[in-house]
Amino acid sequence: YEYLASGRPVLCVADPANLAYRLVEDLGAGVCADASDVPAISRAIERLVSSWDRREQIVAPSVRVEVLRRFSRRTLAGELAEVLRAAISLEDDGE
C-alpha cells in the first residue's frame, strides 16, 4: 500500500485473479501483466520505459488520494471494528 501511495507506477506481474493485480488495475496505479504471458510482461516493461523516456505521467495524482482514503490506518481500523462488532452481535444472538 505504501508503494501505491507513493504515486510511482507499479509493474505488477501476477495472475489476473490476484488481489494486487486487481488493485493496481482498478486504481490505475501502473501496468499489469499476467505472470504466465511473457510477451505481455515484455510489453508492460516497454510501456513503462517508454513513458519514462517521454516523461509521461502514468499514475494520476488522484490515485494517491484514493489509496490513502481506502487504506489508511483509521479506515482499516474502522473496518476491523465493524467486523468485531458483527462477530460480537452474532455471538449474542446465539446465546
N, C-alpha and C positions, 0 to 999 in steps of 0.2 A: 504494500500500500504506500510505503514511503516513496518508492520509485515512481509510482503512478502520480503521486502528489508533486513530484519534482518538476513536472511539465516536460520532461525529456521523453523523446519517443522510445517506446518499448518494442523490442523484437521478441515476439512470443512464438516459440516453436513448440507446439504441443498438439495433442489430439483436440479436434474441434469441440468435443464434448467436455473438455477440461474447463474448470471454472476460471482459471487465469486467462485462457484463450477467449472465453465468452466475455469476460470483464474488459479486457483490452479492446476487443472488437466493439462491444456495446458503448464503451466510453469514447472510442476514437482516440485511444491513448498510444497508438503505434500501429505496427504492422504484424499480422498473424500469418503463420504458415503451418500447415499440417505436418507433423513430425515425420510422417511416412511418405511425404511428397517432396523429394529432393529438388525438382525444378521449381516448386512453389517457394521453397526456402531460399533458393538462389534469387528468384525474382524479388522476394521480400528484402533481402540484403541489398540487392541492386537499387531498389526503390529508396531505401534509407540513405545509401551512399549518394545517390543522385540528388535527393532532396537536400542533403547536407552540402553538396557541391554548389547547388543553386541558392543556398541559404533560404530554402523554402521551409516554412513552419508546418509541420505535420500535425502537431498536437495543439488544439485550440486552448487559449487561456482558461476557458470555461471548464476544461477537464480537471484542472487543479481544484477549482472551487467545488465541483461536484464530488470529487474524491474526498476532499476534506469534510464535506457535508455528510456524505454517506458513511464514512469510515472513521470519523473522529472518535476519540475515547468516550466522549459524552454520548454520542449517538449509539455506539456499540454497548455501552454500559446500560443505557435505557432499554435497548432491545433485550439484553440479558435479564434485566429486572422484570420485563414483561413475561419472559419465559418462566422465570422463577415464580412470579405471581400466578401464572396459569397452572404451574405444577402444584403449588400450594392449594389452589382452588380445586383441582382435580382430587387431591388427597382429602380435602374437607368434604367433598361431595361423596366420596367413597365410604366415609365413616357413618 
